[in-house]
Amino acid sequence: MRVAMYYSNSDVRLQEMPVPEIGAGELLVRVIASGICGSDVMEWYREHKVPLVLGHEIAGEVVGVGEGVENFHEGDRVAVTHHVPCMTCHYCRSGHHTVCETLRTTSFDPGGFAEFVRIPAINVERGTFLLPDSVSYIQGSFMEPLACVLRGQKQARSFPGCSVLVVGSGISGLLHVMVARALGAGRIVATDVVDFRLEAARRLGAEETIKADEDVSAAFRRMNDGRGADLVITCVGAAQAIEQSLQAVARMGTVLFFATTRPEFKLPLAVNEFFWRRETTLTSSYAGSPADCETALELIRAGRLPVEETVTHRLQLVDIGRGFELVANPGESIKVIIEPQSF
């Protein structure tokens, strides 16, 4: 089978690899749609692991069923998440599935940028979901990133009527805009440096937008009767974006650090100002739980979140190098979907 072997953002090679053999409890899935995630282009995070086949936002068709699998059959349309929790540890039992040690170790074989993937038994049991008939493969590939967004807003205790500032209108930011709107947020404002993305944010649910090279805090307060944002969702790991987020949050507000930063970055923070005087909550979020995946699919099925409107490029596996370039250096691109079965 063909796979896209990642060496760096500028070096992704089409190579041949045997189709994985499946064992008891496992599935073989023909990958129909696989999204490129922003984390896929974090070279500093990948450089000690290369070469490898990336891709974890997948939807496809079951073409092989291992012994003992009862809930799935050949021909089933499925969406699959690579990270699944053990469900039995202290963190899982207390509802904190995304800090489970098991969740950080599970994955596909070899990865979603391939014609076929082997789904390990634990992922079959806890991370594989049938696609509703009305949900396309491309829509299904949004299950995993959307589950992460849902988990983040739950962690940040988003509430109906709250004012929301989304810092960064890439795909994560736009999903946050859509989810905030679906959950009943009040004023939703998004920022970015790219006009194309600001236009998308307005189309997908932001009431207003702010160019990120402006004084974001002052601009938001002018739009919000002089108050900061009840919830700031930081979808960019740059120092300037984080500084803007801290400046823009309201008293008793929450900053959700959704994007990762480079490992050497340190948070500049006046402890008394934020925690003693303003009672600010700073929180973060990683991944999503099985329940979040189920909710994500239901919201897509119900038409509450038009995720397909974020797709700007659908590329064949042979063109994945261009896909990585588009995600690493965004201009007029948002979501890039790889279709490994296209020639």
N, C-alpha and C positions, 0 to 999 in steps of 0.2 A: 504494500500500500504506500501511498505518497504521504509524507509528513513535511511540515515546515520546521526545520531544525534551527533554533535560535542561538546565535553566537554574540550578537550585539544588535542594537536598533538598526544599524546600517548593514548588517550581515545576517540575513535570514535565508537559509538555503533549502530548496526543495530536494528532499532525499527519499530513498526507498527504505522501507522497514517491513519486516514480516507482520502480518495481521496477528494481533495478540491472541493467544489461546486462553480460553476461559475455563474456570474450574467450578466446583460446586458452589452454588449460591451466587454466581456471577452472571453478568450480562455482557454481550457484545453489541455495541450501538454503532450504527452507521451515522456519522455526524453530518447533519444537514445545514445547520447554522451555528456559527461559533463567533462570539463577539470578542473584539480586542479590548481589553480592560486597560485603564490607565496604569495599573500596577505592572502590566506586561512590559511597559517601556521604561521601567525604573532600572536602568543599567546597573547602578550601584548595588541594588538588591540582588541582581541576577549574576553578576560577573564571576562570583566564586562557584556558581552552579553549572555554568555553560560547558558544553552544548546540551540543550534540552529542548523538548517539545512543550511549548506553552499552550495556553488556552483552557479556560475553566468555565466559560459562559456558554453552555452547549444545549442544543436540542437536536434530536434525531430519532431514528427508527431502530427498534430492537430487531437484530438479525440473528442473535444467538442467545440461548437460554441455558444456564447451567443447571445441573442436577439440584433438585430441592427448591428451585424458585417457583413459587405458585402464583404470585400476584402480577407477573408480567409474562407476555407471550410474544412470539415472533410477529412482527407487523405493528406492534404497539408504538404509538407516537409518544415520546417522553422528553422531559427536561430533567437535567441531572445537575446536582451541585457537588463539587469536589470535596468541600469541607463539611464533615458531619461529626456530631458529638457522640460521646459514649453513652449518655443518658443515665449513667449510674454514679458518677463521681459527685463529690461535694458541690461543685459548681453547677453541674447539670441539675442536681436535685434542688438547688436553690434558685433555679431559673436563669442562671448565667452561663448558658450553653457555649457562648462564643469565647470563653476563656478556658474551656475544657482542653486538656493536653491532647486528647485524641483528635479533636477537631483540627489542631495545627499540624497533624501528621498524615491525614488522609488525602488522597488524590486519585487521578485517573492514570491509566496506562495506555499510551504514553502521555497524552495531552490532547486538548480539544482541537488543535490545529493539525489534524490528521483525518484520514478518511474513515478510520474506525478507532474506537476506544474500548478498552476493557473496563468495566465498572466493577470494582471489588465488592464483595458481599456486604460489607458494612454500608457502602454507599447505595447498594441496591435496596437495603432495608430501610435506610433513614434519609437518603438523598435523591431518590428517583421518583418522579411524579408523572402520572399520565397527563398528557395535554388534552384539555377539552377540545371537542370537535371544532369549535369556532376560533380556536387560538392557533395561529400559524407557527411554523418552526421559528421564524424570525422573532415573533412575539415571545415564544417560549424561551428563547435564548436570553431574554431579559429577566428571567425568574431569579437567578442568583444575584445580579447587581441590585435588583429592586428589593430583594429580601434584605440585603445589607442596609439599604436606605431606610426601610421600615424599621429595622432593628435600631438604627441610629436615632430616628425621631422618637421611638419608644424610650430609648435610654435617656434622651434629652427632655422627656416629659412634655412633648408638644401638646398644646391644649387648644380646643376650639376658640377662635377669636384672638389668638396670640399674634403679635406682630413678628414677622420672620424676615431676616436678612440672610440671603444665600450668597456667600462670597465665592465667586467663580461659577461660570455657567457652562462648564464642560458637561459631559454626560452625567456625572454624579450630581452636579448642581442642578441640572434640569430635572433629573428624577426627584430630587428633593423638592423642587418647586412644585412638581405635579403631585407628590404625596402630601405636601403641606396644604395644597388646595383641596385635595380629596378628603383630608382629615378635618377640614373646616377652619383653617387658619384665617386670621383677619387680613391685615396688610402684608403682602408678600413683595419683597424687593430683591432683585438680583443684581450682581455686579459682574463685570468682566472687562477685559481690555479690547475684546474683539466685537465689533458691531454686529457681525453675523450671529454671534451667540446671544447677544443681548436681544436681538429681534426674536430669536427662538424662545428665550425666556419669557418674553411678553406673550408670545403666541401660546405658550404652554401653561400660563397661569400666573406669571408675575404681574402685579398691578403696575409697577414702575421699575425702571432699571437705572443703574448708576455706572458711569465709566470708572473703572478701577483706578485710573490715574488722578481722579478727583479726591477731595476730602470726603471720604465715604461716610464717616460718622456724622459730619455736619449735614451732608445731603440727606441722609436717612432721617435725621431729627427734624429737618424742615418738612419732610413728607409725613411725619408721624407726631404732629402736635408737640414738637420739642422733646419727645422721649426717645430713648434708644430702643433697640429691638429686644423683645422678650426672649427671642431665640435667634442666635447667630449660628449659622451652619457653615463651617469653614471647609471648602472643597478644594483649596489650593494650599500646597505646603510651603509656599514662599514666605519669607519673613515679613514682607510688606503686607501680605494678605492676613497673616496672623495678627500683626499690629493693628490693622484696620478692624479686625474682629473684636479685639479687646477694647478698642476705643468706642465701638458702636453699641456694645451690649448695654441694656438698661439695668437700673438697680433691680435686684432680685432676678435678673435675667440669667440665661444659660448660654454658654458657648460650647457647641459641639465640634470637636476637632475630628472631622471625618477624613480629611486627607492626611497622608503621612508626610513627614519631612525627611530631609537627609539626617542620618544618624547623629551628626555632630551638632545639630541645631539645639540651642537652649532657649527655653521660654523666658522672655523678659517680662517680669511681673512684679508689681508693687503689691506685696501681700496685704498690708493694712488697707490699702485703697480698695482692692477687689473683694477681700473676704470679710473684713471687719466693718468697713463703712458701707459698702454697696451690696454685700451678701450675694456675690456672684457665684454661680456654679460653673465650673469647668469640667467637661466630661469628654469621653471619646467613645468610639464604637468600632468594632471589627467584625466582619462577616455577618451571617444570619443563621437562625436556627431552622430546623425543619418546619416549625409552625410558621415562621416568617415566609418560607418558600411557598407554603400552601396559601397564605394570605396574598402573596404577590400574584400567584396564578389566578386567584379568584378576582382580584382587582382588574387584572388584564381581561379576563373572560367577561366581566361585567361591563367593560367599556369605560371604566373610571379613569384609566391611565392610558393615553394614546402613545405608548412607548415607541411604536413603529415610526412615529413622526420625527423622531430624533435620528433616524438612520439616514445618513448622507451618502454612504458608499457601501455597495455590495460587491465584493471582490472574490475572484477565484483563488484557490490555494497558490497557484503559480504567481499571483500578483501580491502575495502577502507582504513582500518587502515594501511595496508602496503603501500598504495599509499601516505598517509600523511607522513609516515616515509621516503619514497623515496624523497619527495619534501623537507621536512625539513632537511634531511641529505643527500644531493646529492652526488653521486659518479658516477657510470655509468648509470645515468638516466637524462633525460631532461624533456620531456613532458609526464605527466601521464594522461590518459583518463579513466574515469569511465563510464562503460556501464551498466546502471541500469536494463536493460531488460534481461541481460545475467544471467543464473543460473548455 
